[in-house]
Amino acid sequence: MELTTPRLLLDHLRPADAAALFACRADPAVARFQGWRPATLAEAEAFIDAQADPAPGLWYQRAIRLRDDHVLIGDLGVCLPATPGDSVAFGISLAPAHQGHGYARELLQALFHQGFDALGWRRIHASVDPRNAACITLLKSLGMRQEAHFRESLWLHGEWMDDVVFALLAREWQEDAATM
């Protein structure tokens, strides 16, 4: 999956991205809310090497780059359903220096547009740490609704964490788009 927005590119992670991916994902402000954080640059390199083309039921990561200079500013993970029509999962990470500029919103709007309008996705969802207020605000602003709050359901970074699930149906996306 590749996308282009006015300010961003979404494309494959490349070996040359390892240092930037490591810096972003190892940053405590980012890693706090992510399931995967590399301990070493070599681990980030191995992660990039392991990325393949999208396959149903498996997560794959894509690079989020600034369109003007192709600098890596984060990554987007997508998990296509193993059964057609099931929900597509996604997760997004941005380096702290690039947060608060509307990049995540811009990219997710393009993802939703392509997924729902061009690829025929029926439903999309994201799992969020409820302490990640900025992400929750973003998802709600995109029309996603909270469907669940699982208490202490994930063991992550040495502690039990809650998990909040947000989702959006294709018809809800189309209804929101019609009113814009």
N, C-alpha and C positions, 0 to 999 in steps of 0.2 A: 504494500500500500504506500503510495506516495501522494502527497497533497501540496498545493501551493496556495498561500494566502497573500494578502497585500504585503505582509512583513515577514512571513515565515515559509520555510520548506520543511516537509516531513519526508524523510527518505531513510535508506539503510544506514545502520551504524557501520563505520569503517574502522580498520585497525588504527588509523591515525587519530580516531576519536577517543582512544583509551584514556589518555591523560585527562581530558576534559570530562569524560564520563566518570572517571574515578574521583576527580575533584568535586563534582556535583553530588554524586551518590554517597561519598564518604563524609560530606559536610554534615555535622550534627543537626543543623536546622532542617536538612532534607531527609537524612537517614532516620530521623525520629519517627517519621510517618510512613516509611517504606519497609517492605518485607526483605528486600535485598539491599545490602550495602557491602561493597567490596572492601576487604581488609588490606589489599595490596593492589598496585598497578597491574601486576600479573593476573590477578583475579578479574579485573576489568577487561583485560585483553582476552582472557579465556571466555568471558561472558560474550564479548563481541564475536569471537570465533564460532561460538555455539549457535549464534542466531541463524535461522534458516528462513525460507519463505513461509508464509502463513500456512498452517495446517490446522484443520478442525480439532478443537479440544486442547490446543497448545498455545501458550503465551508466546508472543514475539514482540520485540522492542524495535522502535524506530527512533531515529535521531530527530530532534527538533532543532532547526538551525535558523539563524537570521538570514533572510533572503538576500540582503545586500552583500554580505561577506562570507556567508556559509559557516559562521562560527556556531559550534554546538552550544546550545543553552539549556538543554534538557532532553528528556526522552518520554516517549509515549508507548505504553504497553497495551496490546489488544489480544484478547482471546476469543477467537471465532468459535461458535458452538459446534460440537460434534454432531448434533442433530439439527438439520435445517429448520429454521424458524425459532429455535431457542434463542435465549438472550446472549448478546455480545457483551463481554466485559472489557473495561478499559481502566487504565491508571495513568496518571501523568505526574512528571517531576520536572521542576525548573530550578536552575541554580538560583540562589538567593538574590544575586545582583540583577536577575531578569524577572523577578517576581514583582507584581504590582504595576505592570505596564500593559495589562490586557492581553498578553500573549496566549495564556492558557485558554481564555475565552475565545479568542480568534481561532485558535487551532481546533478546539472542541466544536465550535459552530461548523467549521469546515468538515470535521469528521462526521458529525451528525448529518449534515447535508449529503455527503457522499454515501454514508451508510444507509440512511433511510430513503433518500430520493433516487440514488443511482444503483445501489447494490441490493435494495429491497429488504434491509434488516427490519425485523418486527419490533425488537425491544433491545435496549442497551442499559447496562447498569454499571455502577461503580461502588466499591467498598471503601469506606473512609474511617479513619480514626476520628471519633467525635471531638477530640481536642484540636483538630485541624479546622478551625473556624473559617479561615480564608477559603479553603476548598469547599466546605459546605455552602458558604455564601455563593461561590461560583456555580456550583451545581444547581442550586435553587434558581439562580438568575438565568440559567439555561432551560428552565422549565422542568427540571428533574424533581421528583418528589421522594421524600423519605418513605421507604417501605418497611424497614426493620431496624431495630437496635438490639444487637446481641450483646449481652453483658459478659464481660470477661471470657470471650470466646476464642481469643487468639493469644498464644504464647509467643511474644515477640520481644527481642532485645532484653530478655531476662525478666519480663513481667507479663502478667495477664492484662490484656487490653480489650476494650469494647470495640465493636465493629458496627458501623452504620451503613446501610445499603440504600442507595438512591437509584431510581430507575426512570426511564422515559420510553413510552410506546411510540411507534411511528405515527399513529393517528394524532397523538398529543403534539408531536413535533410539527406535523402538518397544520394542525389547528392554530398553534402558536405562530407559525410562519404566515398563515393567512391573515392574522390580525396585526402583523408588523407593517 
